[in-house]
Amino acid sequence: MEINFLEIMMASEKGKIIVQQFIENDESFITVPDRKKIVKIACSWMQQKIGLYPSSDQKSDMAAAIVKSFPCLGIRESGSVKHDHYYDPKAGGFLETRLKTLRKNLPAEQRKRKASGTPNSARKVKPKGILEKENVCEATNQEMLKFKV
């Protein structure tokens, strides 16, 4: 899928400002806050056109389109410009992180995966050295008796 990311950016007010600043800076850099806005704009577009569950290829195409539009955001390695930090099928990336954040706000019935409980909610085994409430009182009383004269 061919994505014209500059067109997507120009359709957004914040995107227009970022593109204008990028051109004014001789296309040499983009600030971290602007990079975050770029990711939000990209994910918002994907959400509208594809949904919150785009395929790996679609996310990879978007990452490539971002770096093609803003080469300073890519990672230069062995003569090529990489976009793996925006999306990598194994590691995730900026796009996947933003999509996960957006998915958290979905009602449970619209999610593909159900949210799990708190990490320790299923834990039934008590760590060693932890006393039951009744035993704490009993142990405290025994300690107090030792110090009575």
N, C-alpha and C positions, 0 to 999 in steps of 0.2 A: 504494500500500500504506500503510495507516494504522498507525503505530507508536506505542504508548504507552510512551514512554521512561521515565517515572517508574516504571511497573510493572517494566520491565527493571532499573532501578536498585534497586528494593526487593527484587528476587530475589537480589541480591548483598550479602554482608556489608559490603564496602567501599562499595558503592552506598548502602546504608542510612545509613551514617555520613555520607557526603557530603550526602545529602538532609537529614538532621537538622541538620547544621552550616549548610546553606544556609537552612533555615527559621529557625534561631537567629540568623543574621546578617541577619534581615529581608529575605531574598531579594535582597540587594544585591550580593553578590560571591561568587566562587569562586576559590580560590587556583590557581596554575599547577600544582602537584603534583596537586590534585584534578581539574583539567581534563584532565590526562594520564590519570588513572585513569578518568575518564568515557569518554575515547576508547578505552581498553583494554576497558572493559566493553562499549561499543557494538560494537567489532570482534569481541570474543569471542562476543557474541550473534549477530552476522551470520555468523560462522564456524560456529556450531552450527546455525543455522536455514537458512542460504543456502549457506554454503561460503565459501572464500577469494576467490571471483571473483563478487561480487555485481554486478548491472548498475548502470549510471550512475544510473538512476532509483531503485534501492534505496539506493544510497549517498546520493543527494540527499535522499531521504525520511528517512533516518537523521539526516542533518545538520539538517534542518528540525525533526525531533522533539527533538533535543538542545536547540536554541535555543528551541523552544516550551516545553520543560520548565524550562530555565534561561535566561530572557531576558537576563540580564546577560552571557551568553557570546556574544551576537549583536553584530553591528556595526550601529549605528544610522546610517542614511543616508537622507536625504530623507523622513523620517517613517516609514520602515519598518525592520524589523530583518532583517538579512541573515545568511546562514549559509555564505557562499562559502568562508570560511577553513576550514570543516570538510570541505566537499567542493565542488569545482568541476570539471566535466568536462574543462576545458582545463588547469587549473593543478594539480589534485590536491587537496591539503589534508590536515588532520590525519588523517582517516579513511583516505585512500588511502595515506598514508605508513605508517601502522600496519599496514595490510593487506599492503603490500609487504614490510615487515619480517617479518611472519608467514609470508609465502610463501617467503622465503629459507630458512626452516628445513625446508621440504618436501623430500622425496626428489625427485630429478630426474625420475623417471617420473610424479610427480603434478603437476608444474608445467605450466602452459600454454606458457610460454616457457622455453627452456633458458638456463641461466646462461652468460654469455660468459666468455672467459678474461681474464687480466689485460690492462689497456689497452695495454701495450707488448709483449705476447707475440707479436704478429704482425709487429712491426717488424723489418725485415731490413736497412734502410739505416742505416749508422753515421753519427752526427753528424760534421760536419767537425771536424778537430783531434783525433780519437780514433785512436790508433795500435793496430795489432795487437800482441799480447803479444810476438811475436818482434821486431817493429820497436821496441818500447819499450826492450827490452834493448840492441838495436843502437844506438839513438839515445843511450841513457845511456852506453854504452861510448865512443862518439865524443865526447861531451861531456867525459868523464873524460880522454880522450887530449889534448884541447886544453889542459887545465890541468896536465898533467905537464911537468916541466922537464927 
